[in-house]
Amino acid sequence: MQIPRLHPDTIEEVKLRADIVDVVSEYVVLRKRGKDFVGLCPFHDEKSPSFTVSQTKQMYYCFGCQAAGNAIKFVMELGKRSFPDVVLDLARRYQVPVQTLEPEQRQELQRQLSLREQLYEVLASSAQFYQHALRQSQGQKAIQYLQSNRKLKEETIQQFGLGYAPAGWETLHRYLVEDKHYPAQILEKAGLIKPRKEGGGYYDVFRDRLMIPIRDVQGRVIAFGGRTLTDEQPKYLNSPETELFSKGKTLFALDQAKAGISQVDQAVVVEGYFDAIALHAAGINNAVASLGTALSLEQVRLILRYTESKQLVLNFDADKAGTNAAVRAIGEIAELAYKGEVQLKILNLPDGKDADEYLYSHTPEDYGELLKNAPLWLNWQIQQIIQDRDLKQATDFQQVTQQLVKLLKNIANSDTLNYYVSYCADILSLGDTRLLPLRVENLLTQIAPATATYTKPVSAKKAWGGGKVSDSPLPTERSLLEHAEALLLRIYLHCPEQRQAIIDELEERDLQFSLSHHRFLWQQILETAVEQVDLISTLENIYLELSEDLGLVSYLFHLNEKWKKEILRTLQVVQAAIACMDLVMLEKRYRHFLELWQQTDPEAEPERYQSYYQAFYAEKIKLQKIDRQRLFSITELL
């Protein structure tokens, strides 16, 4: 459902009614300490509590991992959910009327919310119906299949809510429509029934099948997978796409696995429902399954929310279909893997078995050992390239080399590239160490055109002697600018009495924040009243609502002891910070005019040559002047 932008009154009312101690207490054991509450941080592992909740400020802050925010942010971060979704949930919980910015959309929003609630309800009732049918005489073959063929215990059957769809054409339809009085249209929208092509009426989508509920990350049933107990095709049948369910955006058992993924800091993706179920039954609680489609980028991003180090293991079947599935999955997420945004490994089980089959004859510890030793995706792909190839044959050697170069060209990180160049050169050397330097040189020669090079910028002082001058801040300038702008913003946020003075000073000097994350924060500040008391909370809501990255500036919203002492010298700090910003901007203009002057031919364009000279010389004079004006160096404050 596309949620319209919520009215600020709704957001503010939710903030007022949703007490942060009440919200956080559902997930963290809090103890009173002075005027605040403390507990173990839910965002990182710790033995002594560094997570504090302030009821007066309605904010939380962790001194260990710097996680911070209000009640809305807490639920968003913990559940990896969107801002509107959390606000709507808290609005329902605290009975806050929901308004949108566009009045004409309110009725449509309420209709959509009502439809979704009805779909959740009818799907939950269907799951209960299937579970009940499993225990009846007609469900005996299904229960026998689970216990004998799949070797599942009763507790696992109940944990995953497994059930049975009776063989009749209208069994579920009659139960839900005639007995429970749900509208047939809702059942159809939920993907449970279909209209007959002739004669009117409806028929059940799932008939004589073992039923596997598919849940969202909050544990709500959103669809079903049905396995045939006969020779009927397809063997597995999934619910159609609905308002609640999209195959490419859903992972089976993620609701059961998210805690395990966070705990072991690793996610395992398997192909089938029963592979995931078998792993959970064996105590391997960080496993999820794709839904019969190639693993999508959206599914991967969904999993990665729950692993801090972004560790992902693909455990697909070792047969040709499984290998192809792994290759397709890698294709979807290769860009993330090349950038290092995901630590991707590939696990192929011995003898071409899937996880379910493997656990019939092996222990969970055996599987865990294989997981631990699973190769990184690049190593796995390299093995796929050289598999069944004779590198002593010229044709095979040439083809393998070309494929390896193609793989290596995409590696952006120089350290990783150097490692894999050596790794591949060793393979191509066939154990002859004398050939190793030659193979390395050969690979690097072929990779070189796609390899980025780093050119160190020339300083303005050296540029007097010639050479191109960079227009971007030098590394030391970048650091200086980062600190200066951050100081100024921190003072503005925590010292209301200085806000107007800072605005006036920046306007007088015609200065702007240069770093994009600081510039965005300043834009939001300027759109907010200067006298705003609850400025930090307001800004956090803006970031959450606009889905901007709050992490880059959230540290500015909190003061440790060092920063508290720092802003005691507010006037001096403001002057030094603004002077440094001015200095960096002047140096940037100075280098710009200097470069233009150097590139101009004095004989062909004497007037322009003289104009550029005067411009960069004027900037140089200003630089000398402002350097003398600074009361003290900004670095003395850091």
ABEGO torsion letter per residue (X at the ends): XBBBBBBAAAAAAAAAABBAAAAAAAABBBBBBEABBBBBBAABBBABBABBBBAAAGBBBBAAAGBBEBAAAAAAAAAGBBAAAAAAAAAAAAGBBBBBABAAAAAAAAAAAAAAAAAAAAAAAAAAAAAAAAABAAAAAAAAAAAAAAGBBAAAAAAAGBBBBBABAAAAAAAAAAAAGBBAAAAAAAGABBBBABGEEBBBABBGBBBBBBBBAAGBBABBBBBBABABOBABBBBBBBAABBAAABBBGAAAAAAAAAAAGBBBBBABAAAAAAAAAAGBAABBBBBGBBBBAAAAAAAAAABAAGBBBBBBBABAAAAAAAAAAAAAAAAAAAAGABBBBBBBBBGGBBAAAAAAABBAAAAAAAAAABBBAAAAAAAAAABGBBAABAAAAAAAAAAAAAAAAABABAAAAAAAAAAAAAAAAGGBAAAAAAAAAAAAAAAAAABBBBBBBBBAAAAAAEEBBBABBBAAAAAAAAAAAAAAAAAAAABAAAAAAAAAAAAAAGBBBABAAAAAAAAAAAABBAABAAAAAAAAAAAAAAGBBAAAAAAAABBBAAAAAAAABAAAAAAAAAAAAAAAAAAAAAAAAAAAAAABBAAABAAAAAAAAAAAAAAAAAAAAAAAABABBAAAAX
